Amino acid sequence: MQQTAPDLIVHGTPAFRRMSAALLMAGFSTFALMYDVQPILPLFTAQFGINAATSSLAVSLTTGTMALAFIPAAVLSDRVGRRSIMIFSLLASAALTLLSAVLPGWTGLLAMRAAIGLALAGLPSVAMAYVSEEVHPNSIGAVMGLYIAASAFGGMVGRLGMALISQYTGWREAIGLMGGIGLVAGLAFAVIAPQSRAFTPTHHDLRSLTVALRGLFADRVLPLLYVEGFLLMGVFVTIYNYVSFRLEAAPYSLSQAAVGFVFLVYLLGSFSSAWIGGLASRLGPERVLWMPIAVLAAGIAVTAARPLVLVLCGIAIITGAFFAAHSTASGWVGRRATRNRAQASALYLLFYYLGSSLLGSAGGLAWNRAAWLGVAGFALLLTLIALMIAVRFRLSHQTGRC
C-alpha cells in the first residue's frame, strides 16, 4: 500500500528530530573517515619518499572506489532496504579504518584506503534515497541541509583531529582513534535512525537498470546536476589536498598542528548548507544555485594573494560556498527524480566523487608545475564552467524550460 503524504516525516516532529540526529551521525562518520588523511599528505611524502600528486592517492583511491560502487550499492538497497545498507556501511568502514592503522607500508595503506571507499559507498547515495522516500517534499531541503552540515562537521573534525593528534602521537594512532569514533557513530545511527515506512523493494535486472539509467540521463536537468557535482567536488578537494603543502612551506612555514586549525572553517560549511537548504526550499534550487558558485570563484581568487590572512579568508569563503552549492544541487536531485531515486542519487554521487578522485589528483600536477598559482588557476577554470551551467539553469527557469 502506497504511503500518503501525511505519513511522511515533516519538520518539527519527533521523527524528524530522530532522522536529523541519525543523519548527523552518518554524515559525521562518513566524511571524517573519508578525508581524515588529507592533512597528513605531507607526512606521507616525507615518510614514504613520494611526491604530492602520489600522496593524494590516499584520498583519491577512497573516493574513486566509492564512486564506482555507488550504482551496485543503490541497486542492493532497492532490494534489501536503505537503512540496513547504511548501517553496514558505517560499521564496515570504521572497522577497515581501524585495520588501516596497523598495516605496514605505503601499498598496504593504499589498499586499505581503497577498501574503505568500497565500504563507504553504501551510505551517501542511499542516504539521499532514504531521505527522499521518508521525508515530506517540503521538508527535504531542510533535512538535506542538516545532513550536508553534519558532513561538513565530520570533515572538519576528521581533518583537524588527525592534524593535531598525529603531530603528538603519530599518524597511525590518530587513524585508529578516528576508526573508533566512526564505530561509535555507526552504532548510534543503528539505534536512532527511523525505520523505513515508505520503502518498497525493487528487484532490478540488467534491462530494468539500463532503462532506469537511460530515463535519468534523458532528463533536461539531472545530467547537468551530475556535471555540477563533478566540477564542484573537484575544485574543493583540489584546494584542500594542496593547501597543507602551501602553508607548511615558506614563507608561512606553519606547523602541522597549526595548519590543522585551518579546517575549523568547515563550521562555515555547516551554517551555509543549512541556511541555503531552507532558501532553496522557498525559492527553488534553480534560482539559488548560481549564487554560491559565484562566491566560490571569488574565494579562489582571494587565495592567490600572498598575505596569510587573505589566504585563510579565501579558504573560508571557498568552504562556505562549496557546501552551500553542494547542498543545493544534491537536494535538487532528490526533488527532481520522482522515480528511480536511488539510482538518481547514486549517479550524482558517482560524478561527485569521480571529481574528487580524478580532478583532485590532476590538481597535483598543477601543483608540481606552478605551485599554488597552478592549483588556483585550475580550480578557477573548473568553477567558471560550473557557474555557466548554473546561470543556464537560472535563465531556463525564467523562460519556463527548466
Sequence and secondary structure as in RCSB ss.txt:
>XXXX:A:sequence
MQQTAPDLIVHGTPAFRRMSAALLMAGFSTFALMYDVQPILPLFTAQFGINAATSSLAVSLTTGTMALAFIPAAV
LSDRVGRRSIMIFSLLASAALTLLSAVLPGWTGLLAMRAAIGLALAGLPSVAMAYVSEEVHPNSIGAVMGLYIAA
SAFGGMVGRLGMALISQYTGWREAIGLMGGIGLVAGLAFAVIAPQSRAFTPTHHDLRSLTVALRGLFADRVLPLL
YVEGFLLMGVFVTIYNYVSFRLEAAPYSLSQAAVGFVFLVYLLGSFSSAWIGGLASRLGPERVLWMPIAVLAAGI
AVTAARPLVLVLCGIAIITGAFFAAHSTASGWVGRRATRNRAQASALYLLFYYLGSSLLGSAGGLAWNRAAWLGV
AGFALLLTLIALMIAVRFRLSHQTGRC
>XXXX:A:secstr
    GGGSB TTSHHHHHHHHHHHHHHHHHHHHHHTTGGGHHHHHHHHT  HHHHTHHHHHHHHHHHHHHHHHHH
HHHHH HHHHHHHHHHHHHHHHHHHTT  SHHHHHHHHHHHHHHHTTTHHHHHHHHHHHB HHHHHHHHHHHHHH
HHHHHHHHHHHHHHHHHHH HHHHHHHHHHHHHHHHHHHHHHS   SS       HHHHHHHHHHHHHSSSHHHH
HHHHHHHHHHHHHHHHHHHHHHHSTTT   HHHHHGGGGGHHHHHHHHHHHHHHHHHH HHHHTHHHHHHHHHHH
HHHTSSSHHHHHHHHHHHHHHHHHHHHHHHHHHHHH SS HHHHHHHHHHHHHHIIIIIHHHHHHHHHHHHHHHH
HHHHHHHHHHHHHHHHHHHHHHHTT  
